[in-house]
Amino acid sequence: MSSAVTKRLEGKTVLITGASSGIGRSTAFEFARTSPKDLRLILTARRIDSLRQIATDIQQEVGDGVKILPVQLDISVPDDVRSFVDKLPDEFIEIDVLVNNAGLVKGVAKAPEISEEDMNIMFATNVTGLINMTQAVLPIMLKRNNGEGAGDIINIGSIAGREPYVGGSIYCATKAAVRSFTESMRKELISKRVRVISIDPGQVETEFSVVRFGGDKSKADAVYAGCEPLTPDDIAEVIVFAAGRRENVVVADTLLFPNHQAAATIMHRKST
């Protein structure tokens, strides 16, 4: 017997940015497992080989009821984002759910030693890229139902957007910008049937920390020492839960912590 969530997701097209690893990858699998009979997934990231492997793995697991389109895309490049929708095949053009997941953090430097290159790539990806992707997809959602609209925009933020911390000034600023953009857009679209959803994870173990420390896995591992962080699957479950609510229900704002965490910098670590 199909669940209510499965039925609500049937026939929908879901676009996930940053889908080659971490939360994006898990979200692709979670949508496919939840609605395996009739779903379309558009998976974007810079690493096309990883996306193709994910597409293969999903279809091997759930079958061909889930149609998957892997697309190489760097959302930090505005021209690529602007041309993205026009290049989609007809079968995938009617995007119902946009999961703005792509994002990154570079370095732990404090002012005045913050690299301009790191600053620019974080803003270009986390803020400008997310906004450009939203503006590319939102018109598709707004034209439905005689202009009343329909669809979900799910922005993956962070506790960092609520609580700035030492060594994270630029990353925290980008996530605060995403939070403000999300809240403004929710108010701007109040007369429409487009749901705007914010999901802010606390500590999650992904490749994220490896990127932050320039590929130094030992430093990345130290972030999680003595803790049991959230997994990408934990976040993916909440994303699909939010997208699977009855049309009149908006999971507007969600903050997720592992149970050892109470704030951005307040955590209990077990002694080793």
N, C-alpha and C positions, 0 to 999 in steps of 0.2 A: 504494500500500500504506500502511495506517495504521501510525503508529509506536506503540510500547508506551505512550508517554505519552498519545497521542490516545485510545487505547482505555481507559486508566484514567480519563480525564476525561469520557468519553462518558456522557451522561445526568445529569451533575451540575448542581447549582445553586450558583452562586458569587455571594456578596455582597461588594461592594467599596465601602468608605466613602471619601469624598473623591475621587470618581471623575471630577469635572468637568475636571481638568487634571493635569499632572505625572505622578507615578508611578501614581496611580489610573487616569487615562485610558489610559496605556500598558499597564497591567495588563489592563484590559478588552479591548483589542485583542489582546494576546498570548494570553489565554485563548481568544478567539474564533478566532484564526488556528490555534491548536494543536488545537482540537476543533471544527471548523466545522460538523459534521453533526448534533450532538445535544448542545446545551449551553444552559443558562439563566443569564443574567446579571442580577443586581439591582444597579443603579448608584445610589448615593446621594450627594448633595451639596446645598449651599444653592442652587446655580445650576441650576435645572431646565431652562432653555433650552439650556444647554451640554450637559447630559446627553442631552436629546432629539436634539441634533445628533450627538453621539457615537453614539447608538443607530442613527441613520440612516446614518452613515458606516460603521459596522461591518457593517450588513446589506447595504449596497451592495457592500462588499468581499467578504464571505464567504457571503452568501445568507441564506435564512430558516431554516437549520438552527439558528441561534443565536437564541433568544428573549430579548428584552431588556426589562426593566422599569425605567424611570427613576423615581426617587422623590426628591422634595425633602425633605431632612432635614438639620437642624442638630444634630449629635450632642452639642453643648454644652447642649442643652435636655433635661433628664432625662425630662420627661413625654412628649416626642415620641418619644424612644427606647423608652420603656416600652410605648407603644401601637403601635410600628412593626410588630412581628411579627403582631399580631392583624389588621392591615389588609392583609396580603399576600394576593393571590389564591391559591387552592388550588394552582395550577400552580407557584407559586414558594415555597411554604411550607417545603418540605423542603430547607433550606439545608445543603449539604455542605461548603462552603469559605467561611470568613469571613476577609476580608482587612481588618484594621483599619489602614487607611492614613491616614485623616483626621487632620490635625495642622497646627499653625502655630507660628510664632515671631513675637513682636512686640518690636521695639526691641533696643537694645544697652546699655541703662542698667545702671549698677552701683549697689549699695546705698550710700547710703540714698536714691537717686533713682529707684528702680524704680516705675513707675506701677502703682497697685493694679488699675486696669482691665486693663492688659496681663497682669499676674500672674494675675488671675482667669480671663481668657479662655483663657490657655495651659493652666492646670490643668483648666478645665472641658472643654476640647476634647481635649487630649492624654492626660489621665489619666482623669478621671471619665467622659467621653464614651466612651472606649475600653472601660472596665470595664463601663459600663452596656450597651453594645452586645453585649459578650461575654456578659453575664448574660442578655440577652434571647434570644440565639441558642443558647447552650450546651445548654439543656434539650432542644431539638430534636435535637441530636446525641446526647445521652445516652440517649434513649429507644430508639434503634435496637438491633438485635441482642439483644433481650430484656434491655435494660439494660446491655449491654456497651459500647454506644456505637459511633459511627463519625463521622468528620469531621475537618476541619483548621481550626485557628485560627492565622492568620498575622499576627503583630503587627509592624508596621514601626516599628522603633526608630531609633537613630542612634548614631554614634560619640560624640555628645554625652552619651549615657547612660552611657558608659564613662569618658570623659575630660572633666571640666568645664573650661571655658575662660573667660577674662576677657570680660566683657560678655554672657555667656550663662547666668548663674547660674540663672535661673528655667526657661528652656528645658531646660538640662542636667538640672535637678532633675526636670522632668516626664518626660524620657526615661529617667532612672535609675529613676523610679517604674514606668514601663512595663516596664523590664527586670526589676525585682524581681517585679512582678505576673506576668509571663510565666513566670519560673522557678518561682515558687511554684505556679502553676496546673499546670505540667508535672508537678510532683511530686504534687500533689493528684489528678491524673487518671491516675496511673501504672497503675492497675488497669483503666482503660478503653482503648478503641481510638480515642480522640480525640487527634490529634497536635497538639502545641503548638509552634509554630515562630517563631523570632525572626530577623528580617533587619534588620541595622544598616548603613545606607549611610554612607559618608564624604561627600565633597563631590559634590553632584549639582546640576546647573543646572536649576532650575525657577522657577516664580513665587514660590517660598518666600522667596528673598532680597528680592524686590521688596516682599513683605508685611512682612518684617522691618524694612525701611527706609522704611516708610510710603508706598510707591509711588514712591520715588525710584529710578528705573531706573539712573541713572548710578552711584549708590553700590552698587547690586546688581551691576552689571557689573564694578565694581572688585574684587569678591570673587573673580572668575574670571580676572582679568588674568594673563597669562603661564602659564595652566594649561589643561589639557584635562580638565574635570570629567567625572564619570559623567553619563550621560543617563538620563531616566526609563525608556527602553527597556532599558537595562542592568539596572536593578533589576527591571523586570517579567519579564525572562527568568528571573531567579533565583526569583522568586515562583512562577511557573508550573512551573519545574523542581522546586521543593520540593513543590508540590501534586501533581505527577505521578509521585512515587516510588511504588514498590511499597508496599503497605499497612504492612508491617513495618519500613519505613525512615523514620526521622525526621531531617530536616535541622534539628536542634534550634537551632543558633546559627550565624549567618553574618555576617561582617563584610566589607563590600565597600569597597575603595578604588580610585580612579584611580591609575595607576602613578607619579604625581608626589607622592603622599601617603603618609606613614608613620604619622601620628598625627593627632589632632584639629587640632593647630596646627603640625605639621611638614610643610611642603610645599616642593617645589622649583618656583620660578617662573622661566620663561625671561625674560631681559632683552629689552626691546623697543627 
